[in-house]
């Protein structure tokens, strides 16, 4: 799945310059500009261990990065689906005129936030419905629900189920 991506990185490695950050922040950073202010907000344990969204409050726009996908299956294997869902639920309570720019897919209103919440919730429900002794292949072979069957990046769906199933099995062995 990632072969072309890594081949591209190798082919262009001589052109890529790694630049370390010269500004870091904890939790949030407000930048005051001449035409508008932006707010960078850290969301821990969402899509990854640390994600950042950019908020243009006066314009009611949230640039959500990989915390939000629209019409696409998100890769969840590096994150925390519970915390991620919580972050999205916070966005769902923003004013109705807020627009969202996802990391993948077309911009939209709070409906795309709700779609992402439903996606993560559905994945968790699918995994929770299986008895503990279910074979891995049965869980990962679960058909995509009609709600998400037309979404792009469908190859992530069984991998997402596998990630959640492994988390569940690990949690079950600790009890």
C-alpha positions as CSV (number, residue, x, y, z in Angstrom):
1,X,0.0,0.0,0.0
2,X,2.8,2.4,0.9
3,X,5.3,1.3,-1.8
4,X,4.7,4.3,-4.1
5,X,4.9,6.7,-1.2
6,X,8.2,5.5,0.0
7,X,9.6,5.2,-3.5
8,X,8.8,8.8,-4.0
9,X,10.5,9.7,-0.8
10,X,13.6,7.9,-1.8
11,X,13.6,9.4,-5.3
12,X,13.3,12.9,-3.9
13,X,15.4,12.5,-0.7
14,X,18.2,14.6,-2.2
15,X,15.8,17.6,-2.6
16,X,14.1,17.3,0.8
17,X,15.6,19.4,3.6
18,X,14.6,18.5,7.1
19,X,14.0,21.7,9.1
20,X,13.6,21.5,12.8
21,X,11.0,23.8,14.4
22,X,12.1,27.1,15.7
23,X,8.8,27.7,17.6
24,X,7.0,25.2,19.7
25,X,3.9,25.5,22.0
26,X,1.9,23.6,24.6
27,X,-1.8,23.4,24.2
28,X,-2.4,26.4,22.0
29,X,-0.8,29.4,20.3
30,X,-2.4,32.6,19.2
31,X,-0.9,34.5,16.3
32,X,-2.0,38.0,15.7
33,X,-1.8,39.1,12.1
34,X,-2.6,42.4,10.4
35,X,-5.8,41.0,8.7
36,X,-6.8,38.2,11.1
37,X,-5.7,36.2,14.1
38,X,-5.3,32.5,14.1
39,X,-5.3,30.0,16.9
40,X,-3.4,26.8,16.8
41,X,-4.8,24.2,19.1
42,X,-3.2,20.9,20.1
43,X,-5.4,17.9,20.3
44,X,-3.6,15.1,22.1
45,X,-4.3,11.4,21.4
46,X,-6.6,11.9,18.4
47,X,-5.4,10.7,15.0
48,X,-1.9,10.6,16.5
49,X,-0.3,11.4,19.9
50,X,-0.4,15.1,19.1
51,X,-2.5,16.8,16.3
52,X,-2.9,20.5,15.7
53,X,-5.9,22.3,14.2
54,X,-5.9,25.9,13.0
55,X,-8.9,28.0,14.0
56,X,-9.8,31.3,12.3
57,X,-12.4,32.3,14.9
58,X,-13.7,35.5,13.2
59,X,-14.2,33.5,9.9
60,X,-15.6,30.5,11.7
61,X,-13.3,28.1,10.0
62,X,-11.4,25.1,11.5
63,X,-8.6,23.6,9.5
64,X,-8.8,20.2,11.1
65,X,-5.9,18.3,9.6
66,X,-6.0,14.5,10.0
67,X,-8.5,14.7,12.9
68,X,-11.2,15.0,10.2
69,X,-11.8,13.1,7.1
70,X,-14.7,13.7,4.8
71,X,-16.0,10.8,2.7
72,X,-12.8,8.8,3.4
73,X,-11.9,6.0,5.8
74,X,-9.4,7.4,8.2
75,X,-6.3,5.5,9.4
76,X,-6.9,5.1,13.1
77,X,-3.9,2.8,14.0
78,X,-1.7,5.6,15.4
79,X,-4.3,7.2,17.6
80,X,-6.8,6.9,20.4
81,X,-10.4,6.5,19.0
82,X,-12.0,7.5,22.3
83,X,-10.1,10.8,22.7
84,X,-10.5,11.4,19.0
85,X,-14.2,11.1,19.2
86,X,-14.2,13.4,22.2
87,X,-12.3,16.1,20.2
88,X,-14.8,15.8,17.4
89,X,-17.8,16.0,19.8
90,X,-16.3,19.3,21.0
91,X,-16.3,20.6,17.5
92,X,-19.8,19.5,17.0
93,X,-20.8,22.0,19.7
94,X,-19.3,25.0,17.9
95,X,-21.7,27.6,16.3
96,X,-23.6,26.3,13.3
97,X,-21.9,28.6,10.9
98,X,-18.5,27.0,11.4
99,X,-16.9,25.5,8.4
100,X,-14.4,22.6,8.6
101,X,-11.5,21.9,6.3
102,X,-10.6,18.3,6.7
103,X,-7.1,16.7,6.2
104,X,-8.7,14.5,3.5
105,X,-11.8,15.3,1.5
106,X,-13.9,18.3,0.7
107,X,-14.6,21.1,3.3
108,X,-18.0,21.2,4.9
109,X,-20.2,22.0,7.8
110,X,-20.7,20.2,11.1
111,X,-22.2,17.4,9.1
112,X,-18.8,16.1,8.2
113,X,-17.8,16.2,11.8
114,X,-20.8,14.1,12.7
115,X,-19.9,11.7,9.9
116,X,-16.5,11.2,11.4
117,X,-17.9,10.6,14.8
118,X,-20.3,8.0,13.3
119,X,-17.4,6.3,11.5
120,X,-15.3,6.0,14.7
121,X,-18.4,4.9,16.7
122,X,-19.4,2.3,14.1
123,X,-15.9,0.8,14.1
124,X,-15.9,0.5,17.9
125,X,-19.4,-1.0,17.8
126,X,-18.5,-3.6,15.2
127,X,-15.5,-4.8,17.3
128,X,-17.5,-4.8,20.5
129,X,-20.2,-7.0,19.0
130,X,-17.9,-10.0,18.6
131,X,-17.3,-12.5,21.4
132,X,-13.8,-12.7,22.8
133,X,-13.0,-16.0,21.0
134,X,-13.8,-14.8,17.5
135,X,-11.1,-15.4,15.0
136,X,-9.2,-12.3,13.9
137,X,-10.1,-12.9,10.2
138,X,-13.8,-12.9,11.0
139,X,-13.6,-9.5,12.7
140,X,-11.4,-7.9,10.0
141,X,-13.6,-9.5,7.3
142,X,-16.7,-7.6,8.5
143,X,-18.4,-5.9,5.6
144,X,-18.3,-2.1,5.5
145,X,-21.7,-0.7,6.6
146,X,-23.8,0.9,3.9
147,X,-23.2,4.3,5.5
148,X,-19.5,4.2,4.6
149,X,-19.3,1.8,1.6
150,X,-18.8,4.6,-0.9
151,X,-16.1,6.3,1.1
152,X,-12.6,6.4,-0.4
153,X,-9.5,4.8,1.2
154,X,-11.5,1.7,1.9
155,X,-8.4,-0.4,2.4
156,X,-8.1,1.2,5.8
157,X,-11.4,-0.3,7.0
158,X,-10.1,-3.9,7.8
159,X,-6.9,-2.5,9.2
160,X,-8.9,-0.2,11.5
161,X,-11.0,-3.2,12.7
162,X,-7.7,-5.1,13.3
163,X,-6.3,-2.2,15.3
164,X,-9.4,-2.0,17.5
165,X,-9.7,-5.8,17.9
166,X,-6.0,-6.0,19.0
167,X,-6.7,-3.2,21.5
168,X,-9.7,-5.1,22.8
169,X,-7.8,-8.3,23.2
170,X,-5.0,-6.6,25.0
171,X,-7.5,-4.9,27.3
172,X,-9.3,-8.3,27.9
173,X,-6.0,-10.0,28.9
174,X,-5.3,-7.2,31.5
175,X,-8.6,-7.9,33.3
